[in-house]
Amino acid sequence: MRTFKKVSLAAAGLLALTGAALAKNAPANPDMLIWVDDAKKVFDAKGAIFVSGDSDKKFKEGHIPGSAHAFGHDLHLLKDIKECKGLPMCIPRAEKFIGSLGIDNNTKVIAYDDGRGPNASAVWYFLWLYGIDGLNGQNRMLDGGFVTWQKKGYPVETGEGSKPAPKTFKAKVNWDILATKDEVLKAVEDIKKNGKDSKYFILDARRFQEYVGKTLLEALYEPGKHEQVKRGGHIPGAVFFEWKKVAGNPNGKPGKHIFKSVKKLKKVFYKKLKKKGFNPDTDTLITYCHVGTGRGSFIFAAAKYIGIPKAKVYIGSWDEWGNDPSLPVAK
């Protein structure tokens, strides 16, 4: 009996350690994602609206049948950002647009892209910003992406497809996840003054050529009107952090997860970035790219996935900052 008790106690201890390890490596917000096989069950039950965040070309080449379409890069209108307190679309326009996707305030949504993640995160973040919660399972990203869906032989539609019927949506803006130009400028000044002791930390999710000002991209000023950004460089104090650093599938291959493992993500945010001055428990993390909805929202999503409490996306991003000659630029 004594031997049995010792073994039992040892086994119990091992189970406790295993449970602790599993908890440590589990995502803080698992309901942000839904794996392809589970999403297929939702699809069969007509339990959610699927929204593709990929380009028009990719959408027409193939998408989940009945999907709505909202290209992530175009969920940013510079004119609206300037006129409506940093929002990517003024509220009336956003309400009409979200409603046109077949979404009302009670609709469940699964946002997806080709498997790489940024365009899915753009849709997910955009909807969360206007009131479709991104953490409680109402608004999720398709883990594995369309490339895995297609590889498994699940239904695929081409061309424009059969889109959802429009609904009425009323926005309830979640200002806590949005950084405005004024807040970013405040962060820049705080970082300049306090260095690693600053309560702000800014991550630039773009490619290095964009970060150093050698590549200038364009974006929508208003529907149908694209403009190239006038200045190159980056926000002073921003740390170069290409979106691929947190991506589990940067090349869009079937069968892979959107994000790196929780263990690897924690190593990035809690160790590597901490050495650069980021305190993940107390600092406000601000991410940006060229338009915010895409690479910037993807890093934001990775941070929320592992439970970073204070994270925001600067939706104006380089398109707003680089076009405003009054704002400081670093190269």
N, C-alpha and C positions, 0 to 999 in steps of 0.2 A: 504493500500500500504506500509506503514511504516513497519508493521509487516512482510509482505511478503519480503521486502528488508532485514530485520534483519535475517529472516530465511534463505534467499538466501545467505547472507554474511556468516552466520554460517555454512551453508552447504558447501560453497566454501572453507571456512577455514578447515573444516573437511576433504574435499577431498584433499586439499593441504597437510595436515598432513599425511593422508593415503598414498598419493603418495610418500612423503618423506620417510615414513617408509618402503614402498615397495622397493624404490630405495636403501635404506640403507641395506636391507636384500637380494638384488638381487646379483647374482654373477658378478664379474667384467668381466669374460670371459665365458659367457654361451655357446659359440659355441665349447667349449672343449668336451661337452657331447651331446649325443642324446638318448632320451628315447626309449625304445623298440618298442613302437607302431609306432613312427615316423621312426625308423630304418626299420621296416617291409615294410613301403611304399617305402623306398629307395631300399630295397631288391627286391620288386616287379618290380620296374622300372629299375633294374640293374644299379643303380646309384652310386655304390661304391664297392670296394673290402672289404670283411669282413676278418679280421685276428684274429685267436684265439691265445692267449698268454698262454694257459694252457698246461699242460704236455702232452706227447704223449698218455698216458693212458686215460686221460680225453677226449682228442680230439677224440680218436677212439670210446669212449663210446657214444659220441654224440656232434655234432657241427652244426652250421648253414650251410646249403648246399652250396657247392662251395667255402667254406672258404679256405684261405691260412692258414698255421700254422707256428708260430714262438714262441716256448716256451720261456717265458720271462727270465728265469734263465740262458738260454744258449745264450743270446744275449751279452755275456761278455766273451772275450777270453783274458786271462792274458798275453799271449805272444804278442798279438796285442797291448794291452794297454801299455806294456813296449816299444814296437818298434814304435808306431805311436801316440806320443804326448797325451797319455791318452784316445784315442778313443777306444770304446769297440771292434771295428773291424777296421783294416786298410781300407782306402777308397776303393781300388779296390775290396776287399772282400765284403765290405758293399754294394757297387754298385751291384755286382753280386747277393748277397743274396736278397736285396730288389727287384731287377728285377725278381728274381725267384718266388717272391710272387705274380707276376702279376701287379706290381706297376711301373709306370713311373712317371715323374715329375708332370704330370697333373692329376694323378689318385686321386680320393677321397677314403678315407679309414675310416673304422669303426673297431677299435680294441676292442676286448672283452675277457672276461674270465668267470669264473663260477659265477660271481656276486660280489665277494669280492673286486676286484679292482686292487691289485698290479700287476698281470700279464697283465691286459689290459693297465695299465699305463706304463709298461715296453715297450710294442710294440709302444704305442703312443709316448713315449719319444724318443725311438730309432729312429723312423721315423722322428720325428721333428729335432733331432740332425743332421740328414743327409739331411734335406731340405724340408720335407713334413710338412708344418706349423701346429702347434698344437693348435693355438688360433683362426684361421680365419674360421674354419668349414671344411677345406680340410681333416683334420686328427682328428677324434673324438673318444671318448670312449663310449661304449654302456652302458648307465645308466640303471641299472636293471640286466644287464648281461645275460648270456645264460640261467641261471636258471629261470629267468622271461620269457624269450623268449619261453622256453620249456613249462612252466606252462600255458602260454596263448594258447598253441596248435599250435604254428607256426611251419613251416617245420623244420625237424631235419634229419640229415644224420649221419650214423655211419661208422666205419672203416676209411680207408684212405680218402675216398670220392673223389669227382671230383674237382681237384684244378685248379686255374686260369692259363691261358697260360702265359709263361714268357714274360717280357717286358724289355726294356732298360732304366736304371735309371742312372742319373748323380748326384753325391752328391754335395751339397753346405752346408758345415758344419756350424752349428750354434754354434760357440765357446762360445757364451754368456751364454749358459745354461750348460756348462761343466766345472767342477772343476778338475784340474789335481793334481797329488801328490804334485808338487811343490807349487801350490797355497794353498793346504790344510796345508802343512808344514808352509807356511807363516802365515796362519790363526792361527795355533796352537801357534806360537811364539807371534803373536799380542795379542791373548787372554791371554797368560801367562803374558805378559807385562802390558796390559791395563785392564784386567778383564772385568767388565760389560761395560766399555767404549770402548771396541774393536769394530771395524767396521765389524767384522766377527762373525757369530754365527753358530755353527755346531750341527746338530741333528743326533743322532744314532737311526735308525728306527728298529733295531733288537730286538729280545727277550732279557730279562734281563740276562738269562744264557749265552748268547753270549756276551753281554755287559761286564759282569764281568769275562769273559774268561773261563767259565766252559764247554762251548759247542764249538766245532770246526767243521766247515762245509767244504764241498768240493765245487769246481767249475771247470769249463773248463779252462785248460791251453791253449789248442788248440783243434780243432774239434776231438772228440773221446778220448780225454785224460783228465780225471778228476784228480785233486790233492786236498788233504786236506790241509787247511791252517796250517802253522807251529806254529804260536803263537796265544794265546787268549788274550782278553782284548778289549780296545777301544782306539780311538784317544784321546790324552790328551785334556781336555777342552770341549769335546763333551758331550752334554746333552742327557741323556737317554730319548727317545721319541718313544715308540713303535708305529708302523704304525696304530694300532687300535685306537689311540687317535683321528684320523681324519676320521675314516671309518664309513660309515653309515650302512654297511652290512658285518661286519667281519666274520659272520658265513655262508654267502652265501645263504640267504633265498630269495625266490621269492617275487617280489613286492617292494623291498627296493632300495633306492638310494645308489650309490657308496659312496658319501661323507655325512658327517653330514650336517645339515643345515648351510647356510651361517652365520647365527647368532651365531651358536655354534663354527664354524670355526674361526670367528673373535674373539670370546671370548678366544679361545686357543692361537691364534697368537698375538692378540693385547693386551691381558690382562695377561694371565698366563705366556706366554713366555717373555713378556715385563718385568715382574717382575724378570726374570732370566737374564736380560740384553739385550734382543733382541729388536732393534728398527726396526719395519717392514717397515718403510718408507725409511730408509737410509742404513741399514746394509745389507751385503751380506750373505744370508742364504745358507749354504751348507748341503745337506742331503746325507746320505750314509747308506748302509746295508752291506750285504755280497758281492753282485755283482753289486749293484747300480740299475740295471734294475729289479725292483720289489718293495720292501718295500721302498727303498730310492726314487725311481721315483714317488711312490704313494704320499708321503708327499710333494715332490716337486710339484706334480700336484695339490694337495689341496691348496698349497700356491698360485700357479698361478691362480687357480679358483677364489680366492677372491682378486686377484690383487697385491700380494706381488711383487714389481718390480725387486728386485735383488735376484734371487734364482737360484741355480745350483745343479747338482747332481755330486757327486764324484763317477764316474763310476768304478774306480779302487777298491774303497770301501775296506772292510776288507780283501778281497782276496789279493789285492796288498799290503796294509799296513802291514798286519800280516805276509806276506812272505818276507818283507824287513827288515833284522836285523838292518839296519842303522837308522830306524825310531823309535821314542819314543812310548811307550805303557803305558797305564794306566789300572788299574784293580780295 
